[in-house]
């Protein structure tokens, strides 16, 4: 088994473990990441509008 597969399997196992043992904290983390992504997209849109608008 190559290193990439081992790393991917370990990451999946860790995510599943955290989802099962700490579902509330996992949901909070997902919401935080989605908030960061939304704010980043809004910032990029604002920048492009000010650049081209």
C-alpha positions in Angstrom: 0.0 0.0 0.0 1.4 3.4 -0.9 1.8 6.3 1.4 -1.0 8.3 -0.2 -3.6 5.6 0.4 -2.4 5.3 4.1 -2.7 9.0 4.7 -6.2 9.2 3.1 -7.4 6.2 5.1 -6.0 7.7 8.3 -7.7 11.0 7.6 -11.0 9.3 6.8 -10.8 7.2 10.0 -10.0 10.4 12.1 -13.0 12.2 10.6 -15.3 9.3 11.3 -14.0 9.0 14.8 -14.6 12.7 15.5 -18.0 12.6 13.9 -19.0 9.6 16.1 -17.4 10.7 19.4 -18.0 14.5 19.2 -20.9 15.3 16.8 -21.6 18.7 18.2 -18.0 19.9 18.0 -17.8 18.4 14.5 -20.9 20.3 13.4 -19.5 23.5 14.8 -16.2 23.0 13.0 -18.0 22.4 9.7 -20.1 25.6 10.2 -17.0 27.6 10.9 -15.3 26.4 7.8 -18.4 27.2 5.7 -18.5 30.6 7.2 -14.9 31.3 6.3 -15.5 30.1 2.7 -18.6 32.3 2.4 -16.8 35.3 3.8 -13.9 34.7 1.5 -16.2 34.4 -1.6 -18.0 37.6 -0.6 -14.6 39.4 -0.2 -13.6 38.3 -3.7 -16.9 39.3 -5.2 -16.6 42.7 -3.5 -13.1 43.2 -4.8 -14.0 42.2 -8.4 -17.1 44.5 -8.3 -15.0 47.5 -7.2 -12.3 46.6 -9.8 -14.7 46.3 -12.7 -17.8 48.1 -11.6 
